[in-house]
Amino acid sequence: MGVGEAYAMRLAVIGGGAAAVSLLDSALRRFEGEERRCDITVYEGSANLATGRAYRPDLDCALVNREAGYMSVRSADRGHFLRWLHRAPRYRDTSYASLPVDSYVPRRVYGEYLTAHLESCRAEAERRGWTVRVVPEFAVEAKATAGDVMVRSARGVGHFDRVVLCLGTGAPADPYRLAGAPGFHPDPYPLRAVLPEIAADAHVLVLGSGLSGVDVALGLLRSGHRGPITMTSRHGLLPGVRATQPPYSLRHLTPEAVRQRVARDGALRARDTWRLLRAELTAAGVDLRALAADRPAAERLREDLSRLGGNACQAAVSAMMHQVREPVWCAMSDTDRRLFLSRFHAFSKPLYNPMPPPTARTLLDAMDSGQLAVRSRTTSVTARAGGGFTLEDGGGRLTRVDTVVDATRSGLAGTGSRAEPFIDSLTGSGLAVRNPVGGVRIDVTSNALRAAAPEEDPRFFALGDIASGDLFYAGSMYMLNTRAEVITHTLARAAHAGG
């Protein structure tokens, strides 16, 4: 580097979805007003640049599960998306041009925003003299030397100073090993490609009752499907229904209470977390017996829809997720984290990851008509000779279905098979360590990967689901935003040191 030449950081971003867009936006803002450059290479082998799996073009009934006024690629500017939508030329003469903050938009519309903002970021980077290059291949290997990091894809080798893993989420888990069976759909997305392959009068079994399973059921209903639809999971719990959330002040499960427990015991145990959580929900006026009771899905939906103006349980859980999620999760041992996930996660996820009210109303109507059923305690799903499948529950009840759509998740921090070669190369060379809860180990203060032999100046970082083992639910847009800020802050310090 010559005298007076601005230091250029060479950054590799592994994955080009929503996390990569948020990271690039954050980096541009972090280095604003400086002469320092970033030369950025994004490795993305799928066609879903910017959108990832979640926000690519699809049916309009697949909605973002957060109000439009709170969706953004910027943690400190929650209205960024809505302003874009109001000004987008393609929506000038539509209802989107004046959409209220509490409305819900199709995921494909949010994907258009991410795509447009990526192009805006690339234009701004070019204006500053940066380079942003996209390699349309998956990265398969990384090696580190004292001088730099080598990243290899099918198109060759690149050399970098820093690498950020933005690997997104993986495909469903195929828990009953049905791959290859006629009538089995291993991935529900894109709905617009999968659902037309299903006969209109078929009995459809949807594996998974979370948001992806809801998308499948809703897509079938909105597409005019006439046959029965059965959703199933271990607990048969649908997401809750997002309500207006008034300000809520935590009284029991607070950062200070967590600090006191850790100071006393050296860690936070799962049973202590449950006691604090129980006390908090009781103080909020939540009926814990009703919350834990094995009740029909329609009854729960009906109750949630009656409380859209203020759901005390959801308000308390939302406050916990924003204020104590990280202190609690970071204070728990791996053993207690696994205990929480096995015993409580299925019951807590519907509370912190609810569905939009319009979606819930459609599902409830289908339940009331008898077309949609939600089942729990499934023990097996097997392919029948000659076609179709048999569902068996814990009571030995058998149900025959024609088609199965897999909408399960592969764990808390699943990233999918496409990312495995790259992760294997990192763990095999000691640059990363697998997290027993899922994903890889990170330093939660910087999102840097924890290597087998820690580096004083970290060169590898993780953003998104792959960090959920140490951060819990790190793939939400809010967490992508806030953690992108953490990473770019660390990168800026490294750039200043290098200059």
C-alpha positions as CSV (number, residue, x, y, z in Angstrom):
1,M,0.0,0.0,0.0
2,G,1.5,3.3,-1.1
3,V,1.9,6.4,1.0
4,G,-1.4,8.2,1.5
5,E,-3.4,5.3,-0.1
6,A,-6.6,4.5,1.8
7,Y,-6.6,1.2,3.6
8,A,-8.9,-1.3,1.8
9,M,-10.4,-4.1,3.8
10,R,-11.1,-7.2,1.8
11,L,-14.4,-8.7,3.1
12,A,-16.0,-12.0,2.1
13,V,-19.7,-12.5,2.8
14,I,-20.7,-16.1,2.7
15,G,-24.4,-16.0,1.7
16,G,-26.3,-13.2,0.0
17,G,-29.7,-13.1,1.7
18,A,-31.3,-10.6,4.1
19,A,-28.4,-10.8,6.5
20,A,-25.9,-9.8,3.8
21,V,-28.1,-6.8,2.8
22,S,-28.3,-5.7,6.5
23,L,-24.5,-6.1,6.8
24,L,-23.7,-4.1,3.7
25,D,-26.1,-1.3,4.8
26,S,-24.5,-1.2,8.2
27,A,-20.9,-1.2,6.8
28,L,-21.7,1.8,4.5
29,R,-23.1,3.7,7.4
30,R,-20.3,2.7,9.8
31,F,-17.7,4.0,7.3
32,E,-19.6,7.1,6.2
33,G,-17.5,10.2,5.8
34,E,-14.2,8.2,5.7
35,E,-11.8,7.6,2.9
36,R,-11.3,4.0,3.9
37,R,-12.5,1.5,1.4
38,C,-14.1,-2.0,1.5
39,D,-13.7,-4.5,-1.2
40,I,-16.6,-6.9,-0.7
41,T,-17.2,-10.2,-2.3
42,V,-20.6,-12.0,-1.7
43,Y,-20.8,-15.7,-2.3
44,E,-24.3,-16.8,-3.2
45,G,-25.0,-19.9,-5.3
46,S,-28.8,-19.7,-5.3
47,A,-31.0,-17.4,-7.4
48,N,-32.3,-15.8,-4.2
49,L,-29.8,-12.9,-4.0
50,A,-31.0,-10.5,-1.3
51,T,-34.2,-12.3,-0.5
52,G,-32.9,-15.7,0.8
53,R,-35.5,-18.5,1.1
54,A,-37.9,-16.4,3.2
55,Y,-38.6,-13.4,0.9
56,R,-38.3,-14.6,-2.6
57,P,-41.2,-14.2,-5.1
58,D,-44.2,-16.3,-3.9
59,L,-47.9,-16.2,-3.3
60,D,-49.3,-13.0,-1.8
61,C,-51.0,-14.9,1.0
62,A,-47.5,-15.6,2.6
63,L,-47.2,-12.6,4.8
64,V,-44.4,-11.1,6.8
65,N,-45.3,-11.9,10.4
66,R,-44.4,-8.4,11.7
67,E,-46.2,-5.2,11.0
68,A,-44.8,-3.2,8.1
69,G,-43.9,-0.2,10.3
70,Y,-41.4,-2.3,12.2
71,M,-39.6,-4.1,9.4
72,S,-36.2,-2.7,8.3
73,V,-32.6,-3.6,7.4
74,R,-31.7,-1.0,10.1
75,S,-32.1,-1.5,13.8
76,A,-32.3,2.2,14.5
77,D,-34.7,3.1,11.7
78,R,-37.7,0.8,12.0
79,G,-39.7,2.7,9.4
80,H,-37.1,2.4,6.6
81,F,-39.1,-0.3,4.7
82,L,-42.4,1.5,5.0
83,R,-40.9,4.7,3.5
84,W,-39.5,2.7,0.6
85,L,-42.9,1.1,0.0
86,H,-44.7,4.4,0.1
87,R,-42.3,5.8,-2.5
88,A,-41.8,2.7,-4.7
89,P,-42.9,3.7,-8.3
90,R,-44.4,0.2,-9.0
91,Y,-46.9,0.7,-6.1
92,R,-47.7,4.4,-6.7
93,D,-51.3,3.8,-7.6
94,T,-52.0,1.0,-5.2
95,S,-53.0,0.7,-1.5
96,Y,-49.4,0.1,-0.6
97,A,-48.6,3.8,-1.3
98,S,-50.4,4.8,1.9
99,L,-50.2,1.5,3.8
100,P,-50.5,2.1,7.6
101,V,-47.7,1.1,10.0
102,D,-49.7,-1.8,11.5
103,S,-50.4,-3.6,8.2
104,Y,-48.9,-6.8,7.0
105,V,-47.4,-7.2,3.6
106,P,-46.6,-10.3,1.4
107,R,-43.1,-11.6,1.9
108,R,-42.4,-11.2,-1.8
109,V,-43.0,-7.4,-1.3
110,Y,-40.4,-7.3,1.5
111,G,-38.1,-9.2,-0.8
112,E,-38.5,-6.5,-3.4
113,Y,-37.4,-4.0,-0.8
114,L,-34.4,-6.1,0.1
115,T,-33.5,-6.4,-3.6
116,A,-33.9,-2.7,-4.2
117,H,-31.9,-1.8,-1.2
118,L,-29.1,-4.1,-2.1
119,E,-28.8,-2.3,-5.5
120,S,-28.9,1.0,-3.7
121,C,-26.1,-0.1,-1.4
122,R,-24.1,-1.3,-4.4
123,A,-24.5,2.1,-6.1
124,E,-23.5,3.9,-2.9
125,A,-20.4,1.6,-2.6
126,E,-19.4,2.3,-6.2
127,R,-19.8,6.0,-5.6
128,R,-17.3,5.8,-2.7
129,G,-14.8,3.8,-4.7
130,W,-15.6,0.5,-3.0
131,T,-16.2,-2.7,-4.9
132,V,-19.1,-5.1,-4.3
133,R,-18.7,-8.3,-6.3
134,V,-21.1,-11.2,-6.4
135,V,-19.8,-14.7,-7.0
136,P,-22.8,-16.9,-8.1
137,E,-21.4,-20.0,-6.4
138,F,-21.5,-21.4,-2.9
139,A,-18.2,-21.1,-1.0
140,V,-17.0,-24.6,-0.1
141,E,-13.7,-24.0,1.8
142,A,-11.8,-21.5,3.9
143,K,-8.2,-21.6,5.0
144,A,-6.3,-19.0,7.1
145,T,-2.6,-18.0,7.0
146,A,-0.8,-15.4,8.9
147,G,-1.4,-12.9,6.1
148,D,-5.0,-13.5,4.9
149,V,-7.9,-15.9,4.5
150,M,-8.5,-18.0,1.4
151,V,-12.0,-18.7,0.3
152,R,-12.6,-21.3,-2.4
153,S,-15.7,-21.8,-4.6
154,A,-16.2,-23.7,-7.9
155,R,-15.1,-20.5,-9.7
156,G,-11.8,-20.2,-8.0
157,V,-10.0,-18.7,-5.0
158,G,-10.3,-15.3,-3.3
159,H,-8.1,-13.8,-0.6
160,F,-9.6,-11.7,2.2
161,D,-8.9,-10.0,5.5
162,R,-12.3,-10.8,7.1
163,V,-15.1,-13.3,6.5
164,V,-18.7,-13.0,7.6
165,L,-21.0,-16.1,7.5
166,C,-24.5,-15.1,6.5
167,L,-25.7,-18.6,5.7
168,G,-29.5,-18.2,6.3
169,T,-31.8,-21.1,7.1
170,G,-31.7,-24.6,5.8
171,A,-34.4,-26.7,4.1
172,P,-36.8,-28.8,6.3
173,A,-35.6,-31.7,8.3
174,D,-37.5,-34.7,6.7
175,P,-38.0,-36.2,10.2
176,Y,-39.8,-39.3,8.9
177,R,-37.3,-40.0,6.0
178,L,-39.8,-39.7,3.2
179,A,-37.5,-38.2,0.6
180,G,-38.2,-39.7,-2.8
181,A,-41.6,-41.0,-1.9
182,P,-44.3,-40.1,-4.6
183,G,-46.4,-37.3,-3.3
184,F,-43.8,-36.1,-0.8
185,H,-42.7,-32.4,-1.1
186,P,-39.5,-31.9,0.9
187,D,-39.7,-28.1,0.8
188,P,-42.8,-26.0,0.8
189,Y,-41.2,-23.0,-0.9
190,P,-41.8,-21.5,-3.2
191,L,-45.5,-22.1,-2.5
192,R,-46.4,-21.0,-6.0
193,A,-44.4,-23.9,-7.5
194,V,-45.2,-26.6,-4.9
195,L,-49.0,-26.2,-4.3
196,P,-50.1,-26.4,-8.0
197,E,-48.6,-29.9,-8.0
198,I,-51.2,-31.0,-5.4
199,A,-54.6,-32.3,-6.5
200,A,-57.4,-30.0,-5.5
201,D,-59.2,-32.8,-3.7
202,A,-56.2,-34.5,-2.0
203,H,-55.9,-35.0,1.7
204,V,-52.8,-33.0,2.5
205,L,-50.6,-33.6,5.5
206,V,-48.5,-30.6,6.6
207,L,-45.5,-31.6,8.8
208,G,-45.0,-28.8,11.2
209,S,-47.4,-26.3,12.8
210,G,-45.1,-23.3,12.9
211,L,-45.1,-20.3,10.5
212,S,-44.0,-22.4,7.5
213,G,-46.7,-24.9,8.1
214,V,-49.2,-22.0,8.4
215,D,-48.0,-20.7,5.0
216,V,-48.7,-24.1,3.4
217,A,-52.2,-24.4,4.9
218,L,-53.0,-20.8,4.1
219,G,-51.7,-21.2,0.5
220,L,-53.8,-24.2,-0.1
221,L,-56.9,-22.5,1.3
222,R,-56.4,-19.3,-0.7
223,S,-55.7,-21.4,-3.9
224,G,-59.1,-23.0,-3.7
225,H,-58.0,-26.4,-2.3
226,R,-61.1,-28.5,-1.7
227,G,-59.7,-31.5,0.1
228,P,-59.0,-31.9,3.8
229,I,-55.8,-30.4,5.3
230,T,-54.1,-31.8,8.4
231,M,-51.3,-30.1,10.2
232,T,-49.2,-32.0,12.7
233,S,-46.3,-31.6,15.0
234,R,-45.2,-33.0,18.4
235,H,-47.2,-30.6,20.4
236,G,-49.8,-29.4,17.8
237,L,-49.3,-25.8,18.7
238,L,-49.9,-23.1,16.1
239,P,-48.2,-19.7,16.4
240,G,-50.1,-17.2,18.5
241,V,-51.8,-14.2,16.9
242,R,-49.9,-10.9,16.9
243,A,-51.7,-8.4,19.1
244,T,-51.1,-4.7,19.8
245,Q,-48.4,-4.6,22.4
246,P,-48.6,-1.8,24.9
247,P,-45.4,-0.9,26.9
248,Y,-44.6,-3.5,29.5
249,S,-42.2,-3.2,32.5
250,L,-40.6,-6.4,33.6
251,R,-40.8,-7.1,37.4
252,H,-39.3,-10.5,37.9
253,L,-37.3,-11.7,34.9
254,T,-35.2,-8.7,34.7
255,P,-31.5,-8.2,33.8
256,E,-30.8,-7.4,37.4
257,A,-32.5,-10.6,38.6
258,V,-30.4,-12.6,36.1
259,R,-27.2,-10.9,37.3
260,Q,-28.0,-11.8,40.9
261,R,-28.6,-15.4,40.1
262,V,-25.4,-15.7,38.2
263,A,-23.4,-14.0,41.0
264,R,-24.9,-16.4,43.5
265,D,-24.7,-19.7,41.5
266,G,-22.1,-18.9,38.8
267,A,-24.8,-19.6,36.0
268,L,-28.5,-19.4,35.4
269,R,-30.2,-22.8,35.6
270,A,-33.2,-23.7,33.5
271,R,-35.3,-24.2,36.6
272,D,-34.4,-20.7,37.9
273,T,-35.3,-19.3,34.5
274,W,-38.7,-21.1,34.6
275,R,-39.4,-19.8,38.1
276,L,-38.6,-16.2,37.1
277,L,-40.6,-16.6,33.9
278,R,-43.6,-18.1,35.8
279,A,-43.5,-15.2,38.3
280,E,-43.4,-12.6,35.5
281,L,-46.3,-14.1,33.6
282,T,-48.4,-14.5,36.8
283,A,-47.7,-10.8,37.6
284,A,-48.8,-9.9,34.1
285,G,-52.2,-11.6,34.8
286,V,-51.6,-14.6,32.6
287,D,-53.5,-17.8,33.5
288,L,-50.6,-20.3,33.4
289,R,-53.0,-23.3,33.6
290,A,-54.8,-22.2,30.5
291,L,-51.5,-21.5,28.8
292,A,-50.2,-25.0,29.4
293,A,-53.4,-26.9,29.0
294,D,-53.9,-29.3,26.1
295,R,-56.6,-27.3,24.3
296,P,-57.9,-27.5,20.7
297,A,-56.0,-25.2,18.3
298,A,-59.3,-23.5,17.3
299,E,-60.0,-22.6,20.9
300,R,-56.5,-21.0,21.3
301,L,-56.9,-19.1,18.0
302,R,-60.3,-17.8,19.0
303,E,-59.0,-16.6,22.3
304,D,-56.0,-14.9,20.7
305,L,-58.2,-13.1,18.2
306,S,-60.4,-11.8,21.0
307,R,-57.4,-10.1,22.5
308,L,-55.9,-8.2,19.6
309,G,-56.2,-5.0,21.5
310,G,-53.9,-6.2,24.3
311,N,-52.5,-9.7,24.9
312,A,-50.9,-9.6,28.4
313,C,-48.9,-12.8,27.8
314,Q,-47.6,-11.6,24.4
315,A,-46.7,-8.2,25.8
316,A,-44.7,-9.7,28.6
317,V,-42.9,-12.2,26.3
318,S,-42.1,-9.4,23.8
319,A,-40.5,-7.4,26.6
320,M,-38.5,-10.4,27.7
321,M,-37.2,-11.1,24.2
322,H,-36.0,-7.5,23.8
323,Q,-34.6,-7.0,27.3
324,V,-33.4,-10.3,28.7
325,R,-33.1,-12.7,25.9
326,E,-29.3,-12.4,25.7
327,P,-28.6,-12.1,29.4
328,V,-30.6,-15.2,30.1
329,W,-29.3,-17.4,27.2
330,C,-25.7,-16.4,27.7
331,A,-26.0,-17.2,31.5
332,M,-27.2,-20.7,30.9
333,S,-24.9,-23.7,30.5
334,D,-25.2,-25.9,27.4
335,T,-26.9,-28.5,29.5
336,D,-29.6,-26.1,30.7
337,R,-30.0,-24.6,27.2
338,R,-30.7,-28.1,25.9
339,L,-33.1,-28.7,28.7
340,F,-35.0,-25.5,27.9
341,L,-35.2,-26.4,24.3
342,S,-36.5,-29.9,24.9
343,R,-39.1,-28.9,27.6
344,F,-40.1,-25.3,27.0
345,H,-39.2,-24.1,23.5
346,A,-42.2,-25.6,21.8
347,F,-44.5,-23.8,24.2
348,S,-42.7,-20.5,24.1
349,K,-42.2,-20.1,20.3
350,P,-45.9,-19.5,19.6
351,L,-45.7,-16.6,22.0
352,Y,-42.6,-14.8,20.6
353,N,-43.2,-15.6,17.0
354,P,-46.9,-15.0,16.3
355,M,-48.8,-14.9,13.0
356,P,-50.7,-12.0,11.5
357,P,-54.4,-11.7,12.5
358,P,-55.7,-12.0,8.9
359,T,-53.9,-15.4,8.6
360,A,-55.4,-16.6,11.9
361,R,-58.9,-15.7,10.8
362,T,-58.6,-17.7,7.6
363,L,-57.2,-20.7,9.5
364,L,-60.0,-20.5,12.1
365,D,-62.7,-20.4,9.4
366,A,-61.2,-23.5,7.8
367,M,-61.2,-25.3,11.2
368,D,-64.8,-24.3,11.9
369,S,-65.8,-25.7,8.5
370,G,-64.0,-29.0,9.2
371,Q,-61.6,-28.7,6.3
372,L,-58.5,-28.0,8.5
373,A,-57.4,-30.0,11.5
374,V,-54.4,-29.7,13.8
375,R,-52.9,-32.8,15.3
376,S,-50.3,-33.5,17.9
377,R,-48.3,-36.5,19.2
378,T,-47.5,-37.9,15.8
379,T,-45.3,-40.9,16.1
380,S,-44.8,-41.9,12.5
381,V,-45.6,-41.0,8.9
382,T,-44.9,-43.8,6.4
383,A,-45.3,-44.1,2.6
384,R,-47.8,-46.8,1.5
385,A,-47.1,-49.2,-1.3
386,G,-49.0,-47.9,-4.3
387,G,-49.1,-44.3,-3.2
388,G,-50.2,-42.2,-0.3
389,F,-49.1,-42.1,3.4
390,T,-50.2,-43.3,6.8
391,L,-50.1,-41.0,9.8
392,E,-50.0,-42.7,13.3
393,D,-50.3,-40.8,16.5
394,G,-49.5,-41.7,20.1
395,G,-52.8,-43.4,20.6
396,G,-52.3,-45.8,17.7
397,R,-54.8,-43.9,15.5
398,L,-54.1,-44.3,11.8
399,T,-55.0,-41.7,9.2
400,R,-54.5,-42.0,5.5
401,V,-53.4,-39.0,3.5
402,D,-52.5,-38.5,-0.2
403,T,-49.8,-35.9,0.0
404,V,-47.2,-34.7,2.5
405,V,-45.5,-31.3,2.6
406,D,-42.6,-30.9,4.9
407,A,-42.6,-27.6,6.8
408,T,-40.5,-28.7,9.8
409,R,-37.3,-27.0,11.0
410,S,-34.0,-28.7,11.4
411,G,-33.2,-27.2,14.8
412,L,-32.5,-23.9,16.5
413,A,-29.5,-23.1,14.3
414,G,-30.0,-25.2,11.2
415,T,-28.3,-23.8,8.0
416,G,-28.9,-26.6,5.6
417,S,-26.8,-29.0,3.5
418,R,-25.4,-26.3,1.1
419,A,-23.5,-24.7,4.0
420,E,-22.1,-27.9,5.4
421,P,-18.9,-28.2,3.3
422,F,-17.9,-24.6,4.2
423,I,-18.6,-25.1,7.9
424,D,-16.8,-28.5,7.8
425,S,-13.7,-26.8,6.4
426,L,-13.8,-24.2,9.3
427,T,-14.3,-26.8,12.0
428,G,-11.8,-29.2,10.4
429,S,-9.0,-26.6,10.5
430,G,-9.9,-25.3,14.0
431,L,-11.2,-22.0,12.7
432,A,-14.7,-22.7,14.2
433,V,-16.1,-24.9,16.9
434,R,-19.5,-26.6,16.7
435,N,-22.1,-25.5,19.3
436,P,-23.8,-28.5,20.9
437,V,-27.0,-26.6,20.9
438,G,-26.7,-25.8,17.1
439,G,-24.6,-23.8,14.7
440,V,-21.1,-22.6,15.7
441,R,-19.7,-21.0,18.8
442,I,-19.4,-17.3,18.8
443,D,-18.1,-14.5,21.0
444,V,-21.4,-12.8,21.8
445,T,-19.6,-9.4,22.3
446,S,-18.5,-9.3,18.7
447,N,-20.2,-12.2,16.8
448,A,-16.7,-13.5,16.0
449,L,-16.3,-17.3,15.6
450,R,-14.7,-19.0,18.6
451,A,-11.7,-20.9,17.1
452,A,-10.0,-23.9,18.6
453,A,-7.0,-21.6,19.2
454,P,-8.5,-18.1,19.8
455,E,-7.2,-15.2,17.7
456,E,-6.5,-11.9,19.3
457,D,-7.7,-10.2,16.1
458,P,-10.7,-12.3,14.9
459,R,-11.1,-12.8,11.2
460,F,-14.3,-14.9,11.0
461,F,-17.8,-13.7,12.1
462,A,-21.3,-15.2,12.0
463,L,-24.6,-13.4,11.4
464,G,-28.1,-15.0,11.6
465,D,-29.4,-18.5,12.5
466,I,-25.9,-20.1,12.6
467,A,-25.3,-18.0,15.8
468,S,-28.5,-19.0,17.5
469,G,-26.8,-21.5,19.7
470,D,-25.1,-18.7,21.6
471,L,-27.7,-15.9,21.0
472,F,-31.1,-17.6,20.7
473,Y,-33.3,-16.8,17.7
474,A,-30.6,-14.9,16.0
475,G,-32.2,-15.1,12.5
476,S,-35.0,-12.6,13.1
477,M,-34.7,-9.3,11.1
478,Y,-34.3,-7.4,14.4
479,M,-31.4,-9.6,15.5
480,L,-29.8,-9.5,12.0
481,N,-29.9,-5.7,12.2
482,T,-28.5,-5.3,15.7
483,R,-25.8,-7.9,15.2
484,A,-24.8,-6.5,11.8
485,E,-24.1,-3.3,13.8
486,V,-22.0,-5.3,16.3
487,I,-19.9,-6.9,13.5
488,T,-19.3,-3.7,11.5
489,H,-18.2,-2.0,14.7
490,T,-15.6,-4.6,15.1
491,L,-14.6,-4.4,11.4
492,A,-14.3,-0.6,11.7
493,R,-11.9,-1.0,14.6
494,A,-9.8,-3.4,12.6
495,A,-9.8,-1.1,9.6
496,H,-8.6,1.8,11.7
497,A,-5.9,-0.3,13.2
498,G,-4.9,-1.3,9.7
499,G,-4.8,2.2,8.5
